[in-house]
Amino acid sequence: MAPIPPGILASTPTAKELQQEVLLLAVSDRLKATEVDLASLKALVTAKNAQITRLEAENLRLKMTRTDKDLTVQVEGLRKEVGQKDRALVDYRRQLDSFLENEKIILRRAASAEAKVVTVQETLVRMQRSRDAAQAETEAHDRARHEAVSQMVAEADKARKLGERLTELEKKTKIVIDNRNAKGQGSLKR
């Protein structure tokens, strides 16, 4: 496992960053395994090439020292062996090409995943900003509603007090009017 840089340890990683780190570690491990396979396949191809060269040299030596019949039998055997080695070499090359193609696909997918992570992060930031703006607007509306309710209650209290005052004044006015009527002065009706 690769050591974690100290800059990363300073901040707490998010779940997305941890997933990316795990993905990158998996891709890195896969790449290392592919490189090891590549190196072993190259070594095997080199060994096979050396063996083929050795077999061809042996074939030439036998041609010089043996009779035609013996030489023909041995040449056929060597041809079969070389054919098998060639087929194995072709198979190894196909496997190597397959590994290289898989590596390209993995790297493309990792780049695509990184781009998607950036897009998702930008979307989340926009959503957070929108939510914050909506929250601020809601709070402003709540404050306005509370102020309106407070004013309404205050106005209702004023109206009630004015009503009480009016009733009081009407009673006083009625008493004054009744007193005037008793003295023979006119009456005031409402």
N, C-alpha and C positions, 0 to 999 in steps of 0.2 A: 504494500500500500504506500502511495506517495506521501511524503510529509506535507502537512498543511502549512501554508505560509502564515507567518505571525500576523499579518494584516487582517486575515480572515478571522483569526481567533479573537481579535479585538471587538468585533461587532457580532451580535447574535445572528446566525444565518436563518433565513426564512425556509419554509418547507420547500418552496420552489428551488431555492439555491441548493438545498440538501439533495433534492431530486436530481438537479443538474450535476452536482458533484458526483453522485452515485453513478449517473449515466456516463459521465466523463471517465470515471474510474473503470467502469465496465468496458468502455470503448478502449481505454488505455491497456487494460489487461488483454483484451481481444487482439489489439494491435501488437502487443509484446508476444503473444502466443503465435500470431501470424508471422512475426519476424523470426521467431525461433524456428517455426516450420520452414520458412523460406531459407534460413541458414542451413538447416539440416538437409533440405532438398537440394540446395546448391552443393553441399558437401557430398551428398549421395550421387548427384550427377557427375561431379568431379571424380569421385571414386569409380563410378561406372565407366566414365570416359577413359580413365587410367586402365581399368580392367580390360576394356575393349581394345585399347592400344596394346596392352600386354598380350591379349589373345591374338591380335593380328600379327604381332611380332612372333609369337609362338607358331602361328600358322605358316609364316614365311620360313621359319627355321625347319618346321616339319617338311615343308615342300622340298627343301634342299636335302634333307637326310633320309627321307622315306621313299618307298616305292610309290608309283602312281596309284596303286590300289589302296594302300594304307592312307596315302595322302588324300585321296578322294573321300574315303570314309571319315577321316578327321575333319576335312573341310566342310562336309555336310553337317557334322556335329557342331562345328564352330559357327556355321551360318545360322543354324537353329538357335544357338545360344545368343548370337549377336542380334537376331530377330527379336528374341524375347527381351533382350536388354533395350533394344530400340522401342519396343512397345511399352516397356516399363518407363522409359525416358519420356515418351509421348504422354503417358498417363500422369507422370509427375509434372510435366509442363502444364497440362490441363488443370491439375489441382492447384498449381501455383497461380495460374491465370484466374481461377475461381476465387482463390484467397484474395488476390489483388482487387478483383471486382467487388467482392464483399466489403473490403476495406473502403473502397470508394463510396459504396452505398451507405455504409455506416457513417462516414464523415459527412456525406450530404444530409443524412437524417439528423445528425447532431447539429449541423448549421441551421437546418430548418427548425429544429426544436428551440434553438437559441433565439431565432427570429420570432417564433411564436411566444416565447416567454416575454420578450420585450413588448410585443403587442398586448399581451394579457396584462402586463404591469401598467402600461399606459392606460388601458381600459379601466383598470382598478383605480388608478389615480383620478381619471375623469369622473368615475362613479362616486368616489369619495368627495371630490369637489362639488359635484352636483348635490350630493346628500347634505353636505355642509351648507350650501347655499339654500337648499330647501328648508333645512333646520333653522337657519337664521331668519328666513322669511316667515316661517311658522311662528317663531318666537316674537317677531315684530307684530304679526297679526294678533297673537295672544295678548301682547302688551296693549295694543290698541283696543281689543275687546274688553280687557280688564278696565282700562281707562273709561271706556264708554259705559260699562256697567257701573263703575264708581260714580260717574257724572249722573247717570240715570237715578241711582239711589240718592245722591245728594239733591237732585232736582225734585225727586219724590218727597224727600224730607222737607224741602223748602215749601213745596205745594201743600203738604200736610200742615206745616206750621202756619202758612198763610191761610189755609182753610180754618184752622183753629182760631187764628187771629180775627178772621172775617166773622166767624160765628160769635166770637166775643164782642166784636164791634156791633154786630147786628143786635145782640142782646142789649147792649148799652144804648144803641140808637132807639130800639123799641121802647126801652124804659123812658128815655128822654121824650120820645114822641107821646107815650102814654101819659106822662106827666103834663105835657103841654095840652093834651086833650082834656085833662081834668080841669085845667084852669080856663078852659073855654077858647083856647086858641085852635087853629086848624089842625087837621090830622095829616099825617104823611103815610102813604101806603106804598107798599112795594109789592 
